[in-house]
Amino acid sequence: MQKSIFITGGGSGIGRATAQLFATKGWFVGLADVNAAGLAETAALLPKGMSSQHVMDVRDRDAWEAALADFATHTGGRLDVLFNNAGIGTGGALEAMDARDVERVIDINLKGVFWGAQVGFQYLKNTPGSALVSTSSAAGIYASAGMSAYSATKFGVRAMTESLDREWKDAGVKARTIMPSFIDTPLLNATASGSNVAIRDVVREAGLEFTPVEQVAQAVWDAAHGKKVHTLVGKTARRLKLATTWAPWLLPKRLSPKE
């Protein structure tokens, strides 16, 4: 039977690259996003009849129920991989952040991932060899100044995944994260709260590299099929992991605009 993957944030960036990779391997792809135009653009890049589109907000648990039920009608109930990828970026000094921005990043990046895991489990447990893959981040390895809300969500995704990998073991469902460093996607166009500086420019100023989305998509494939709970992606992620373990004095103090 044809394997299938459901991808949130499928309208651009990592989600789009992952959809293309899995489609080339013959998988049916469920594309979910709040951006209907982006979904259509991604679907147009995939072979005809190899995808379904689901306009949804990951913060809405009922939307998860409806989208996955619709997706299941295309796959005979099969869900080999649920890729919890939708997310937003924000940064800046916590005291300067708008409360709505803090709430939004927590709701999308963390609550949305929990709803995906909770609702998706009923399909994953009925699909042999299935996996939940969620996008954490290098910010889930080390939280620099100015990234408290964003990093908290990514550490949360990391913790949720470690717990679920144990919790779901008897059901035969794996839980995995990918932990990319900075990816050149629309997410980097966001500005830090209280600043007009794009995160993309901050990364350049810090001398850090951008990891190609194609490399991240391959990491999703590797994570879903491998034994590692966390898959690091990019030089920055690997350096942060090494430094937190062996050389904490080398860690950067800030990856956000200076006041």
Secondary structure as a PSIPRED ss2 file (coil, helix, strand):
# PSIPRED VFORMAT (PSIPRED V4.0)

   1 M C   1.000  0.000  0.000
   2 Q C   1.000  0.000  0.000
   3 K C   1.000  0.000  0.000
   4 S E   0.000  0.000  1.000
   5 I E   0.000  0.000  1.000
   6 F E   0.000  0.000  1.000
   7 I E   0.000  0.000  1.000
   8 T E   0.000  0.000  1.000
   9 G C   1.000  0.000  0.000
  10 G C   1.000  0.000  0.000
  11 G C   1.000  0.000  0.000
  12 S C   1.000  0.000  0.000
  13 G H   0.000  1.000  0.000
  14 I H   0.000  1.000  0.000
  15 G H   0.000  1.000  0.000
  16 R H   0.000  1.000  0.000
  17 A H   0.000  1.000  0.000
  18 T H   0.000  1.000  0.000
  19 A H   0.000  1.000  0.000
  20 Q H   0.000  1.000  0.000
  21 L H   0.000  1.000  0.000
  22 F H   0.000  1.000  0.000
  23 A H   0.000  1.000  0.000
  24 T H   0.000  1.000  0.000
  25 K C   1.000  0.000  0.000
  26 G C   1.000  0.000  0.000
  27 W C   1.000  0.000  0.000
  28 F E   0.000  0.000  1.000
  29 V E   0.000  0.000  1.000
  30 G E   0.000  0.000  1.000
  31 L E   0.000  0.000  1.000
  32 A E   0.000  0.000  1.000
  33 D E   0.000  0.000  1.000
  34 V C   1.000  0.000  0.000
  35 N C   1.000  0.000  0.000
  36 A H   0.000  1.000  0.000
  37 A H   0.000  1.000  0.000
  38 G H   0.000  1.000  0.000
  39 L H   0.000  1.000  0.000
  40 A H   0.000  1.000  0.000
  41 E H   0.000  1.000  0.000
  42 T H   0.000  1.000  0.000
  43 A H   0.000  1.000  0.000
  44 A H   0.000  1.000  0.000
  45 L C   1.000  0.000  0.000
  46 L C   1.000  0.000  0.000
  47 P C   1.000  0.000  0.000
  48 K C   1.000  0.000  0.000
  49 G C   1.000  0.000  0.000
  50 M C   1.000  0.000  0.000
  51 S E   0.000  0.000  1.000
  52 S E   0.000  0.000  1.000
  53 Q E   0.000  0.000  1.000
  54 H E   0.000  0.000  1.000
  55 V E   0.000  0.000  1.000
  56 M C   1.000  0.000  0.000
  57 D C   1.000  0.000  0.000
  58 V C   1.000  0.000  0.000
  59 R C   1.000  0.000  0.000
  60 D C   1.000  0.000  0.000
  61 R H   0.000  1.000  0.000
  62 D H   0.000  1.000  0.000
  63 A H   0.000  1.000  0.000
  64 W H   0.000  1.000  0.000
  65 E H   0.000  1.000  0.000
  66 A H   0.000  1.000  0.000
  67 A H   0.000  1.000  0.000
  68 L H   0.000  1.000  0.000
  69 A H   0.000  1.000  0.000
  70 D H   0.000  1.000  0.000
  71 F H   0.000  1.000  0.000
  72 A H   0.000  1.000  0.000
  73 T H   0.000  1.000  0.000
  74 H H   0.000  1.000  0.000
  75 T H   0.000  1.000  0.000
  76 G C   1.000  0.000  0.000
  77 G C   1.000  0.000  0.000
  78 R C   1.000  0.000  0.000
  79 L C   1.000  0.000  0.000
  80 D C   1.000  0.000  0.000
  81 V E   0.000  0.000  1.000
  82 L E   0.000  0.000  1.000
  83 F E   0.000  0.000  1.000
  84 N E   0.000  0.000  1.000
  85 N C   1.000  0.000  0.000
  86 A C   1.000  0.000  0.000
  87 G C   1.000  0.000  0.000
  88 I C   1.000  0.000  0.000
  89 G C   1.000  0.000  0.000
  90 T C   1.000  0.000  0.000
  91 G C   1.000  0.000  0.000
  92 G C   1.000  0.000  0.000
  93 A C   1.000  0.000  0.000
  94 L H   0.000  1.000  0.000
  95 E H   0.000  1.000  0.000
  96 A H   0.000  1.000  0.000
  97 M C   1.000  0.000  0.000
  98 D C   1.000  0.000  0.000
  99 A H   0.000  1.000  0.000
 100 R H   0.000  1.000  0.000
 101 D H   0.000  1.000  0.000
 102 V H   0.000  1.000  0.000
 103 E H   0.000  1.000  0.000
 104 R H   0.000  1.000  0.000
 105 V H   0.000  1.000  0.000
 106 I H   0.000  1.000  0.000
 107 D H   0.000  1.000  0.000
 108 I H   0.000  1.000  0.000
 109 N H   0.000  1.000  0.000
 110 L H   0.000  1.000  0.000
 111 K H   0.000  1.000  0.000
 112 G H   0.000  1.000  0.000
 113 V H   0.000  1.000  0.000
 114 F H   0.000  1.000  0.000
 115 W H   0.000  1.000  0.000
 116 G H   0.000  1.000  0.000
 117 A H   0.000  1.000  0.000
 118 Q H   0.000  1.000  0.000
 119 V H   0.000  1.000  0.000
 120 G H   0.000  1.000  0.000
 121 F H   0.000  1.000  0.000
 122 Q H   0.000  1.000  0.000
 123 Y H   0.000  1.000  0.000
 124 L H   0.000  1.000  0.000
 125 K C   1.000  0.000  0.000
 126 N C   1.000  0.000  0.000
 127 T C   1.000  0.000  0.000
 128 P C   1.000  0.000  0.000
 129 G C   1.000  0.000  0.000
 130 S C   1.000  0.000  0.000
 131 A E   0.000  0.000  1.000
 132 L E   0.000  0.000  1.000
 133 V E   0.000  0.000  1.000
 134 S E   0.000  0.000  1.000
 135 T E   0.000  0.000  1.000
 136 S C   1.000  0.000  0.000
 137 S C   1.000  0.000  0.000
 138 A H   0.000  1.000  0.000
 139 A H   0.000  1.000  0.000
 140 G H   0.000  1.000  0.000
 141 I C   1.000  0.000  0.000
 142 Y C   1.000  0.000  0.000
 143 A C   1.000  0.000  0.000
 144 S C   1.000  0.000  0.000
 145 A E   0.000  0.000  1.000
 146 G C   1.000  0.000  0.000
 147 M C   1.000  0.000  0.000
 148 S H   0.000  1.000  0.000
 149 A H   0.000  1.000  0.000
 150 Y H   0.000  1.000  0.000
 151 S H   0.000  1.000  0.000
 152 A H   0.000  1.000  0.000
 153 T H   0.000  1.000  0.000
 154 K H   0.000  1.000  0.000
 155 F H   0.000  1.000  0.000
 156 G H   0.000  1.000  0.000
 157 V H   0.000  1.000  0.000
 158 R H   0.000  1.000  0.000
 159 A H   0.000  1.000  0.000
 160 M H   0.000  1.000  0.000
 161 T H   0.000  1.000  0.000
 162 E H   0.000  1.000  0.000
 163 S H   0.000  1.000  0.000
 164 L H   0.000  1.000  0.000
 165 D H   0.000  1.000  0.000
 166 R H   0.000  1.000  0.000
 167 E H   0.000  1.000  0.000
 168 W C   1.000  0.000  0.000
 169 K H   0.000  1.000  0.000
 170 D H   0.000  1.000  0.000
 171 A H   0.000  1.000  0.000
 172 G C   1.000  0.000  0.000
 173 V C   1.000  0.000  0.000
 174 K E   0.000  0.000  1.000
 175 A E   0.000  0.000  1.000
 176 R E   0.000  0.000  1.000
 177 T E   0.000  0.000  1.000
 178 I E   0.000  0.000  1.000
 179 M E   0.000  0.000  1.000
 180 P E   0.000  0.000  1.000
 181 S C   1.000  0.000  0.000
 182 F C   1.000  0.000  0.000
 183 I E   0.000  0.000  1.000
 184 D C   1.000  0.000  0.000
 185 T C   1.000  0.000  0.000
 186 P H   0.000  1.000  0.000
 187 L H   0.000  1.000  0.000
 188 L H   0.000  1.000  0.000
 189 N H   0.000  1.000  0.000
 190 A C   1.000  0.000  0.000
 191 T E   0.000  0.000  1.000
 192 A C   1.000  0.000  0.000
 193 S C   1.000  0.000  0.000
 194 G C   1.000  0.000  0.000
 195 S C   1.000  0.000  0.000
 196 N C   1.000  0.000  0.000
 197 V C   1.000  0.000  0.000
 198 A E   0.000  0.000  1.000
 199 I H   0.000  1.000  0.000
 200 R H   0.000  1.000  0.000
 201 D H   0.000  1.000  0.000
 202 V H   0.000  1.000  0.000
 203 V H   0.000  1.000  0.000
 204 R H   0.000  1.000  0.000
 205 E H   0.000  1.000  0.000
 206 A C   1.000  0.000  0.000
 207 G C   1.000  0.000  0.000
 208 L C   1.000  0.000  0.000
 209 E C   1.000  0.000  0.000
 210 F C   1.000  0.000  0.000
 211 T E   0.000  0.000  1.000
 212 P C   1.000  0.000  0.000
 213 V H   0.000  1.000  0.000
 214 E H   0.000  1.000  0.000
 215 Q H   0.000  1.000  0.000
 216 V H   0.000  1.000  0.000
 217 A H   0.000  1.000  0.000
 218 Q H   0.000  1.000  0.000
 219 A H   0.000  1.000  0.000
 220 V H   0.000  1.000  0.000
 221 W H   0.000  1.000  0.000
 222 D H   0.000  1.000  0.000
 223 A H   0.000  1.000  0.000
 224 A H   0.000  1.000  0.000
 225 H H   0.000  1.000  0.000
 226 G C   1.000  0.000  0.000
 227 K C   1.000  0.000  0.000
 228 K C   1.000  0.000  0.000
 229 V C   1.000  0.000  0.000
 230 H E   0.000  0.000  1.000
 231 T E   0.000  0.000  1.000
 232 L E   0.000  0.000  1.000
 233 V E   0.000  0.000  1.000
 234 G C   1.000  0.000  0.000
 235 K H   0.000  1.000  0.000
 236 T H   0.000  1.000  0.000
 237 A H   0.000  1.000  0.000
 238 R H   0.000  1.000  0.000
 239 R H   0.000  1.000  0.000
 240 L H   0.000  1.000  0.000
 241 K H   0.000  1.000  0.000
 242 L H   0.000  1.000  0.000
 243 A H   0.000  1.000  0.000
 244 T H   0.000  1.000  0.000
 245 T H   0.000  1.000  0.000
 246 W H   0.000  1.000  0.000
 247 A C   1.000  0.000  0.000
 248 P H   0.000  1.000  0.000
 249 W H   0.000  1.000  0.000
 250 L H   0.000  1.000  0.000
 251 L C   1.000  0.000  0.000
 252 P C   1.000  0.000  0.000
 253 K C   1.000  0.000  0.000
 254 R E   0.000  0.000  1.000
 255 L C   1.000  0.000  0.000
 256 S C   1.000  0.000  0.000
 257 P C   1.000  0.000  0.000
 258 K C   1.000  0.000  0.000
 259 E C   1.000  0.000  0.000
